[in-house]
Amino acid sequence: MTAAARGAGARVPVLIVHGGAGADPGDERAGVREGLGTALARGWQVLARGGPALDAVEAAVRALEDDPRFNAGRGAVLTTAGTVELDASIMEGDRLRCGAVAAVSRVANPVTLARRVLEEGRHVLLVAEGAHAFAREIGLPECDPATLVTARQRERLARRGADAPAGTVGAVALDRHGTIAAATSTGGTLGKRPGRVGDAAVIGAGTYADSTLGGVSCTGEGEAIIRVVLARRALDYLREAGDPTYAARVAVDLLVEEGGGQGGLVLLDWRGRVGWAHSTPFMAVGWMAPALGEPRVTC
């Protein structure tokens, strides 16, 4: 159901982004904070001019995919073969339109490819060579896979991740029309088997948006997030309790106790209230709304 069909009036736009849950990055906190600030600025430019939530989350996540300090796009973690394989998804909550890609190695911004899957409307998830073929069909530029690999991630693979950085990235937005959208993007787990697909490409697990309830983007141990269908379950808790912070906390408890993994999520409800929670030592989160005057980043 569209925002107009629900009879919603003009809403106050809100954007929340995250840079992943994991180990404390120590001296890299300032860089993570800077990266989130850039992502917020890109997404907020869309919302401030009255643009759609879907455009805003894509813009915010693209900024994080372009930043090698995050585990998404260029600078993502490596597989056991020393390659980058990217997963991403995006969802618009009015009509539950969604698109996702997985095991992508020749597209620098997989969130944009996922957006094009959504727009075509024929499928929800395309993987590996099928996703690359679709990218060529629609004229989305491919990149040399080597350009996505950084020296830092080669070193981390050799050490098997002694200094885990911020991870999976995501964004959730509410626009002036009452539409909520969410997007998530990641390089996955360090040293994963080639072909492994995590929660960021799975609608309902890593990403979900329903404009009558809210939107969620998750981060953490993908297998555990998939097991408990974390994003959708978080919105179920939101429906029951009506409190975004409470819903986020209960959902993360579920992830730990039933999923057997660690992680976190950001949540935005249909009123524009934000919430987030994590079970890890660190999670980078930033949010923006007109009442704030300037972006807020916590990490």
FENHUWO-V74407 format. One record per residue. RES is the residue in one letter. OMEGA is omega in radians with two decimals (NA if undefined). BURIAL is 1 if it has 9 or more other ideal C-beta (glycine too) atoms within 8 Angstrom, else 0. Layout:
res = [RES,RES]
omega = [OMEGA,OMEGA]
burial = [BURIAL,BURIAL]
This chain:
res = [M,T,A,A,A,R,G,A,G,A,R,V,P,V,L,I,V,H,G,G,A,G,A,D,P,G,D,E,R,A,G,V,R,E,G,L,G,T,A,L,A,R,G,W,Q,V,L,A,R,G,G,P,A,L,D,A,V,E,A,A,V,R,A,L,E,D,D,P,R,F,N,A,G,R,G,A,V,L,T,T,A,G,T,V,E,L,D,A,S,I,M,E,G,D,R,L,R,C,G,A,V,A,A,V,S,R,V,A,N,P,V,T,L,A,R,R,V,L,E,E,G,R,H,V,L,L,V,A,E,G,A,H,A,F,A,R,E,I,G,L,P,E,C,D,P,A,T,L,V,T,A,R,Q,R,E,R,L,A,R,R,G,A,D,A,P,A,G,T,V,G,A,V,A,L,D,R,H,G,T,I,A,A,A,T,S,T,G,G,T,L,G,K,R,P,G,R,V,G,D,A,A,V,I,G,A,G,T,Y,A,D,S,T,L,G,G,V,S,C,T,G,E,G,E,A,I,I,R,V,V,L,A,R,R,A,L,D,Y,L,R,E,A,G,D,P,T,Y,A,A,R,V,A,V,D,L,L,V,E,E,G,G,G,Q,G,G,L,V,L,L,D,W,R,G,R,V,G,W,A,H,S,T,P,F,M,A,V,G,W,M,A,P,A,L,G,E,P,R,V,T,C]
omega = [-3.13,3.10,-3.14,3.14,3.11,-3.13,-3.11,3.04,-3.14,-3.14,3.04,-3.08,3.12,3.09,3.03,-3.13,3.04,3.14,3.05,3.09,-3.13,3.14,3.10,-3.09,3.08,-3.08,-3.11,-3.12,-3.11,3.12,3.10,3.13,3.11,3.13,3.09,3.10,3.11,3.13,3.10,-3.14,-3.13,-3.14,-3.10,3.07,3.13,-3.08,-3.09,3.12,3.10,-3.11,-3.07,3.13,-3.13,3.08,-3.08,-3.12,3.08,-3.13,-3.13,-3.11,3.07,3.14,3.13,3.06,-3.13,-3.07,-3.06,3.09,-3.10,-3.11,3.13,3.13,3.13,-3.11,3.12,3.12,-3.04,3.03,3.08,3.12,3.14,-3.12,3.05,3.01,-2.96,3.06,3.08,3.04,-3.14,-3.07,3.09,-2.91,3.12,-3.11,-3.11,3.05,-3.11,3.09,-3.11,3.05,-3.13,3.12,3.14,-3.09,-3.10,3.08,-3.04,-3.12,-3.10,3.11,3.11,3.06,3.07,3.10,3.14,3.02,3.09,-3.06,3.11,3.02,-3.09,-3.12,3.03,-3.03,3.03,-3.07,2.97,-3.04,3.06,3.09,3.11,3.12,3.09,3.12,3.11,-3.12,-3.09,3.09,3.09,-3.05,3.02,3.10,3.02,-3.13,-3.12,-3.12,3.13,-3.09,3.12,3.12,-3.14,-3.12,3.02,3.13,-3.14,3.11,3.13,3.14,-3.08,2.88,3.13,-3.08,-3.06,-3.13,2.99,-2.98,3.13,-3.13,3.12,-3.14,3.03,-3.10,2.97,-3.14,-3.06,-3.12,3.14,3.11,3.08,3.06,3.12,3.11,3.14,-3.13,-3.09,2.94,3.10,-3.05,3.11,3.11,3.11,3.03,3.02,-3.11,3.09,3.10,-3.12,-3.03,-3.07,3.12,-3.04,3.10,-3.10,3.10,-3.12,-3.06,2.97,3.09,3.05,-3.02,3.06,-3.11,-3.09,3.14,-3.06,2.93,-3.03,3.10,3.12,-3.11,-2.97,-3.12,3.12,3.13,3.11,-3.09,-3.09,-3.13,-2.85,-3.06,-3.13,3.14,3.11,3.11,3.04,3.09,3.10,3.11,-3.09,-3.00,-3.13,-3.08,-3.08,-3.12,3.11,-3.13,3.13,-3.12,3.14,3.13,3.11,3.04,3.10,3.13,-3.10,-2.98,-3.11,-3.14,3.13,-3.13,-3.13,3.10,-3.12,3.12,2.94,-3.05,3.09,-3.12,-3.02,3.08,-3.10,3.10,-3.09,3.03,3.04,3.11,3.09,3.11,-3.11,3.12,-2.99,2.95,-3.13,-3.10,3.04,3.14,-3.07,3.02,-3.10,-3.10,-3.12,-3.12,3.09,-3.08,3.01,3.12,3.09,3.09,NA]
burial = [0,1,1,0,0,1,0,0,0,0,1,1,1,1,1,1,1,1,1,1,1,1,1,0,1,0,0,1,1,0,1,1,1,0,1,1,1,1,1,1,1,1,1,1,1,1,1,0,0,0,0,1,1,1,1,1,1,1,1,1,1,1,1,1,1,1,1,0,1,1,1,1,1,1,1,1,1,1,1,0,0,0,1,1,1,1,1,1,1,1,1,1,1,1,0,1,1,1,1,1,1,1,1,1,1,1,1,1,1,1,1,1,1,1,1,1,1,1,0,1,0,0,0,0,1,1,1,1,0,0,1,1,0,1,1,1,0,0,0,1,0,0,1,0,1,0,0,1,1,0,0,0,1,1,0,1,1,0,0,0,1,0,0,1,1,1,1,1,1,1,1,1,1,1,1,1,1,1,1,1,1,1,1,1,1,1,1,1,1,1,1,1,0,1,0,1,1,1,1,1,1,1,1,0,1,1,1,1,1,1,1,0,1,1,1,1,1,1,1,1,1,1,1,1,1,1,1,1,1,1,1,1,1,1,1,0,1,1,0,0,1,0,0,1,1,1,1,1,1,1,1,1,0,1,1,1,0,0,1,0,1,1,1,1,1,1,1,1,1,1,0,1,0,1,1,1,1,1,1,1,0,1,1,1,1,1,1,1,1,0,0,1,0,0,1,0,1,0,1]
